[in-house]
Amino acid sequence: MNQSELKVKQSETLNAFHIISLSEGFDLSPLFEEKKREEKEELRFATTKPASSVISKLEDLAKSVKFSVRKSESRVRLEGSERGRKGKLSIEAEIFAMTPSFLVVEVKKDGGNTLEYNQFCSKELRPALKDICWTSPAENPTPA
């Protein structure tokens, strides 16, 4: 593997425009799309854990639910083994470095049924990742 290939495999760093587009407050897509909130095909979370920890968590989840895994330095793709209503459920997680110690992970449905994706996220994905998700001190106040 040469030097240019190594640079490509490192986590992508986001610029200000990427960060703004990730903010729900600046999300203009409702002006152009008619999707309901329940039909959302992506979710995002922040973490202070390294990308390797995020990837490891996703691999552990995949193993427990019998999904196959394909990965790189900043992406993980999980694919179900059973066909659902619209084929096999597949999910892609992409990891973006905001700073070297603060990452944003974007998880999207890559294939399959949206209802099955949303059920997977609420029953499997969110519980599996809850210990690595960052929450702001304002959202999680410490008791006095």
N, C-alpha and C positions, 0 to 999 in steps of 0.2 A: 504494500500500500504506500503510495507516494504522499508527499506533504499536502498537495492540493486536495486529495481525497480525505485526509485527516481533518482539514479545515471545514470541509463540507459537512462532516459528520457531527461537528460540535453543535450544541443547541443554538437555535436562531435567537438573536437579540432583537428586541422590539424597539422601534422608534416611537416618537410621540404620537404619530398618526395611528399606529397599531394600537397603542394604549387607549387612545380616545375611542377607537372603533370597538374595543372590548368592553367599554363602559355602557351599562344599560341606559344610563341617563342620556347618552349621546346616540343611542341606537335609533336610526331613522328608518329601519326596515319596516316598522308597522305602517308607515306611510305608503309603502309599496307592496306589502304582503298582507294577506288576509288570514294567516295562520293563527289559530287560537293558542293561548298559552299552554294548554294541555298537550298540544301537538308539537311541542318544541323538540327539535331533533339534535340539540346540542346543549351542553352545559359547560361551565367553566368554574375552576376553583384555583385558589392561590395556595402555595406551600413554601415553607422555608427549608424543606427537605431537599436533598440533591436529586437530580433526575434519575440516578440509579435506584434510589429508594422508591420513587414513583413507579418506575418500570417494574421493579421487583414486586410491589404491591399488586400491580395489574397482572403480572404473571401468576402470582399466588391465587388471585381471584379466578383467572382463566382455568387454572388447574382444578380448582374446587367445583367449577360449573361445567367442566369438560369442554372448554373452548380451546381452539388452536390459537397460537400466538406467532406473529411476525413482528420483529422489532428492529429499530436502529437506535442511534444515540438520542434522538429527540422525538421518535414516533413509535407507537405500539398499536398493532391492529389485532383485535380479538375477533374470532369467528366461531359461531355456534356450530355444533356438529349435527344438529337436527334442523330439518326444514320447517319453517314457520309458515304463516299465511302468505308471505311474499318472499319466500326463499329463506336462506340462512341469515340469521341476525349477525351483522358484522358492525363492529365499533372501532373507530380510530381515535386514539388519544395523541395529541401533539403537544409537546412541551416547549414553552417559550421562556427565555431568561429575561426577566425584567432587570435584575441585577445579578451578580454572581451567586447571591444567597437567597434570592426571591424569585420563584418561578410561577408562571401561570400555565395551567393545563387545560386545554380545550378538548372536550370529548364530543364526538359527533357520531351519529348513526351513519354508517357507510353502506348498509344494505339491510334488507329485511323490512319488517312491519314496524311502524312508528309506535303503535300501542305496546307491542312486545318490547321495543327499545325502552319506552318510558317505564314499563314494569320492571325491566332488568335494572334500570338506573335506581329506581326507588327501593327495590328489594335486595339487590346484590351490590351494585357499584357504590352507591353512597355509603352504606354501612361498612363496606370493605375499606373505604378511603377516609373515613371520618377522623382517624387519628393522625393523618398527615395533612389535612386541610387546615389552612390558616384562617383564623377569624380575628377581626380587629378587636382591640381592647374595648372599644365602644359597644360592640355586639356581644361581648362576653365579659361583663364587668366582674371584678373580683369582689367577693364579699368583704365588708369592712370589719 
